[in-house]
C-alpha cells in the first residue's frame, strides 16, 4: 500500500502479462512466425496511434467499435485514437507507402496489442473476463482476388490452431454476406419486414435495426430467432459474381480437406468484412478467429480503386485460455539451469567470471551474489527449482576447484574449475542449451 493506504493497481480491464503467461505468448508467437514466413508472409507493425478518421472510414459510421475508441486531440484539434485493431492501420500503410507498386499480392502478418474503451463496451456486464486491452495476430492479403489465395489463408489459420493443439476445439464456419451491389437490396426488404414488428425485438436488435440490421442475424434471444425464421433470407439476393466466387472458394476448401459448416447467421465482429466471411468457433459459440473479404476498404481510405483485400485475426488471450483449459503445456524458456553460490569476496570474483562464461555457452545461470550465508543461497536455489548448483568457498578458490551439486539427488562432487563448463554442459545436455548467433547479421 502507499502512504494513503490505497492499493496501487492497474486500470480496470488492462492486464499484466506475468512470466508464466509469457511462456504461452512466446510459444504462440513462435508458431505464428513460423507458419506465416513459411507461407511467404512478412511482418508489419502499424503504430498504436492513428488518426480517428482512419477507423471511421474503414469501419463505417455505424460500427459500435467507434464508440469504444480511446481518443485524444493535439494542439490543432486533430483527433487521434489508440487502435482497437491492426487491420485498419495496415490498410493505411498500404496506401501511404504505395504498396500497390510492390509485387502483388502483398502478404503481411502482424502480432500487435490493441485497446478499446471498457466503459461503453456493451458486453462487459455479462462477461467477467472482458478486456479493454488485448493482443492479436493475423494476416492481410492485398492486391489479388483469387479465391484460392483466400482458401490458403484459412488453411494458414487452421495450421496455427493445429500446431497449438486446439484443432478439435473449434469449428470452421462460413457465410456469404453479398457485395455492395446485392446487399442493399436485401437490407431494404429485411428492414421492411420488421416495420411494425419492432416491439417483438429485444432492445439490442431494436438499436441495430436502423443502422446495422445484419447484427439481428446473430441474436440468440428466442423471440428474435422466431421472427428471423420468417424474415427474408440473404441467399436469393446474392448476385452472380458473389455466388460464383463463394462457390469456387468452397471448392478449394474441399480440395484441401478443410471441414467447414455453412452458417447463414454468421456475422463478422468487425463491420469492414463483407462477401465471404468465416470464423472459428467453439461449442459455446465463442470465436477465436474471424476474417473475410474486405471489398472497398482501400478506396474508403482514399487509396486506389478495386484493390482486393482479405484477412483474419485471432485473439491471443482467448487462445491462451483455451490452451490452459485443455491442459496444454508449452516448453518453458525461463527454466534456470544452474545456480551459482559463493562465500567470501574472492569466491564472488571468481563466480562473476564463471557465470558470464556459463551464459555465453547457453547455460541459463543465476546467482544471489548479494546474499551472505550458504543456507540462504541454497534456499533461493530451491525456489528457482534449479537442477544443479555450483558452490565456491575459500577452500575452492585456493585449490582452483568448484563443487557441482545435484539438487534432486542431494549429491555433489568436486571438480577442477577449468572443467566446470564442460561438466555442466554434459549434465544439462546440448539440446537444452539456450544459444543464438549474433554473427548472422550481415554487413
N, C-alpha and C positions, 0 to 999 in steps of 0.2 A: 504493500500500500504506500501511497505518497503521503506528504505531510498533512493533507486534508482528509486522510482516511478514505480516499476514493480509489477503488481498484482501477489501475491503468489497463485498458483493454483496447482491442482494435474496433473499428466501426462495425455496426450491425451489417451482416451479410458479406463482410470481407474476411477472407480466411488466411491463416498462417499455414504454409506448407512445411511441415516438420520433416526431419531427416528420414523417418521411417516411411513417410508417404512419398518423399522424393525418390526412393528406390523404385517405386512404381512409375513415377514420371520419367525417370532415366530409362527404364526398360521400354516404355511405350514410345518415347522419342526415338530410341534406337530402332525399333520395329518400323516406325513411320519413315524415318530417314532411309532405311534400307530398302523398303518396298517402293518408295517414291523415286529414289535415284535409280533403282533397278529398272523402273519404267520410263526413265528419261526426264523426270520432273526436276526442276530446280527450285531452290528455296527462295522465298521472298518474305520481307518483313515490313509492312506498312507501319507508319508511326502510330502511337497511341492517340494522337490528337489530329482531328480532321475538321475542315470547315463543316458546320452543321448542314449546309445545303447539299453536301455530298450524300448524306444519308436520306435527306428529304427527296432527292432526285432518284436515288436507287430504289428506295422502299415505297415511294408514293406517299401522298399526304395522309392516307387513312390507315397506315400501319401503326399499330399500338406501340411499336418499339420507339417511335419518335417521341412519345410521351415519357419515355424512360431514359432519355439521354442525360448524361452529366454534361451540362453546357455552361460555358463562361464567355465573356466578351473581352476584347482588348481595348486599347485607348480609342480606336476608331469605331468601336461598337460592332466589330466583326464577331460573329458567333462561332465558337469552336466547341466541339463535342469530343469526349472520350469515346473511343469506338466500342459499340456493343457487339460488333462482329468484324471480321477482317476482309470479307469479300468486297465490300464497297470500296475500301481503301485500295485494294488490288486493282479494281476496275479503274479507279482514278490514276493509279500508277501506269496502267496500260496506255491511257490516253496521254498523260503528261510526258512520259518517256518514249512516246511514239513506238510502242512495241508492235504496232501493226506493220512496221517496216522490218521486223525481225523475221527469221524463218518461221513459217506457220505450220502447225499450230504452236502457240506459246503455252507450254505446260508448266504450271507453277504449283508449289505446295507451301504451306505455312504452318507454324506451330507458335501460337500467339496467345497472350492474355486478352481479355475483353471485359467490359464493365457496362452495367446498366443501372438505373436508379431504382432502389428497392421500394421506395415509398409508394410508387404508382404501379408496381407490378401486381396485377390483379390476383395471381395465384399464390402470392406469398402467404395469405391467410390459411390456405389449405395444405401447403407443402412446408413442413417444418425445416427441411434442408435446402429450401430455395436460396440461391446465392445471388448477390449483385456483382460478384467478381468470379470469373471462371476462366479456364484455359481451353483452347480449342485447337484442333488441327484439321486440315482439309486441303483440297485441291481446287484449282481453277484452270480450265482449258479454254483458250480463246483463239478465234480465227479459223476454225474448221468445223463444219456442220455434220460430218459423217456420223451416223448413229452407231457405227462400230466403235468409234472413239468413246462415245458415251457409255456403251456397254463395258468397255475396258475400264472405265472409271469406276463403275460399280464393282467390277472384278477386283480392282485395287482395294476398295473399301472392304470387300469380303475377305481378301487375303490378310488384311490387317487384323480383322476380328478373329480370323482363323489362327493367326500367329499368337494372339493374346489369349487363346483358349476359350473364346466366347462365341464361337460359330454356332453352337447348338442353342444358345440362349436367345438369339434374335432371329426374326423372320424378315425377309425382304418383301416389302410391299410396293406396288407400282400403281400409278394412276396417270391419266391423260386429262389435263385441265383445259386443253384448247389454246388457241393463239389469239392475238388481238383482233383477228378477223372474225372468228366464230364465237369467242367467249361472250362478247357484249350482247349478242342475240339471245343466248341462253340466260344471261343475267337479267335482261329485261323481262323475259317470261317468268323467270324464277321469282323475282321480286313482285311481279304482278300477281302470282299465285298467292302470295302471303298478304296481299292487300285485303284488309278486313278481318284477317285471322291473327293479327298481332297479339291479341290477348292470350292466345294459346301457346305463345312462345315464352321461353324463360327470359329473364332480364338480359342475360348475356347476348342471346340471339336477337332480341329487340334492338340492342345497341348496334349489332353488326348488320342488320337488315338493310339499312340505307347506304352505308359506305363500304362494307366489306362482307357481302352476303355469302360468299363461299365458305366462310367460317361456320355457317349453320350446318354444313355437311358433316362436320366433325363432332357436333354436340351429342352428349350422351344422356341428356335428360329425356325421360320416357315420352313425354308429350311431344317434344320436338322431333324425336325419332319417328313417332307415329305419323305426324304431319309430313315429315320429309318423304315417307314412302309414297305419298300422294302427289308430291311436287314433281315438276318436270325433271327429267334426267338429262345429264350432260351429253351422253353418247350420240343421240340423234342430231345434235347441233354441230358436232365436230366436222371441220372441213376435210376435204380430200387429202390435203397436204399433211394435216395433223394425224389423220388416221394412217396414212401410208408410212410416215416417219416412225410413228409409235409401233406399228406392226413390224417393220424391219428391225427396229431396236429390240423387240421381244425375240425375234428370230436369232439375233446374236447372243442374247442371254441364254436361249435354249442350246445353242451350239456350244457355249462354254459350260453347260450343265449347271447353271446358276438357278436354284429353285426360288420361285417368287410367287406371290399372291397378288391378284388384281383387287384393289380396294378403291371403289368409286367414292369413298368418303375421305380418302387421304388428302389432306391439305397441308402444304409445307408451312413450317413455323415462320419463315420469312416471306414477305409479300413479293420479293423480286423473282421468285421461282415461277415458271409457267410451263405450259405444254406438258411434256413428260416429266414427272416428278417421282421421287422414291424416298423411302425411309426404311431403316432397320428398327424394328420394334420388338419388345418382349411380350410375354403373355399378359402383362398388366397394361399394355398399350403405351409404355414409356419408350420414347425414341432415344436411341444412342447416336444415330446418324441420319442426316437428311440432306437432300440435294435435288438437283434437276436442271432443266434448261433455264436460261435467263435472257430470252429474246428481248432486244431493245434496250438493255441496260447500259450499253456503251453509248448509244445515241442519246439516252436520257441525260447523261453527264456531259454532253457536248462533244462526244467523240465521233469517229467515222460511223456511217450507217451500215446496217446489215452485218455487224460483226457477231458471229455465233459465239455463245458462251454457255458452258455448263460447269457445275461444281458440286462438291459436297462438303459437309462439315461434321465433325464429331466432337463431343464434349469430353475432355479428358477426365474430369471429376466423375462423370457417370461411368466411364469405363473402369476407373479405379474401384468405385463402389461395387460394381458388378464382379470384378476380379476377387475382391475381398469376400463377397458373399459366396462365391463359388470356391472359396479357399484356394485360389490360385496364387502360388508364391513365386516371386521373381528373384533372380540372382541378386544378392546384395553386393554392392561395390564398396560399401563402407566398413566391412569387417576388417578389423585390425589384425595383422599377422603377429606382430612382436611388440612386447612392452619392455622397454629398457629401464632398469632400476640401478641406482648407483648410491654409494655412500662416500662422502668426502669430496673436497674440491678437485683433487687430482683425477678422481674417477669421473667426475662430471665433465671435465675437459675431454677425457678420452671418449666418453659417451657421446658428446656433441659431434665429434668427427665420425664415430661409428654409426650413429643414427642417420647422418647425411649419406654415408656410403650405402647403408641398407636401403634407403629410399630410392637412391639412384639405380639400384638393382631391381626395383619393382616390389620391394618388400614394404608393406604398409606398417609404419613404425611410429609409436608414441612413447613418450617418457615424461613422468612427472618430475621434472628437474628441480622444481622448487620445493619438493617435499623432503623432509628430513629422515624420518625413520623408515627402515625397510618394511616394517609391518604396514605402514600407511601405503607405501607404494605397491605392495602385494595386494592389498585390499582394492586399490584403484585398478590394478591389472585384472582382478577378478571381475569387477564391474564392467570392464571393457570386453570381457569374455574372450580374451586372447588365448590362443592355443599354446604359446610359448613366451617365456621371459628370458631376457639376458640380464645377468646380475654382475655388477662390478663393485668391488670394495677396495680398500687399501692393499690387501694381500694380492688381489688380481692385478692391480695396477703395477705393483712391484714385480710380479712374476710375468707380466705381459700376457695375461690369460683372461678368460671370461667364463662365467657359468651359464649354461643353457638349461632351462628348467621346463619340463613338460608339465603344463598346468593340469591337464586331465589326469595323468598318472601320478603326479606328485614326485616324479623322478628328475634328477638333474645330474649333469656331468660337467667336468672342467675341460676346456679345450684351449689351445693357443689362440690368442687374439687374431692372428693372421688367418686362422681357419674359420672364423665366425661366419663370414658371409657365405662361404661355400657350404657349411653345415646347415645354416638356416635355409638356404635355397633348396637343399636336399630334402629337408623335412617339410617345408611348405609345398614344394612341387612347382615345376616350371609353369604349368598351366594356370596356376593361381596368381602368378606374379602380375603386378599392375604396371605395364610399361606403355610408353608411347615413343614416337620417333620424331623429335623436333627437326631432324635432318631432312624430313620430307619437304620442307619449304624450298621453293625454287627461286633462284635469283636471276 
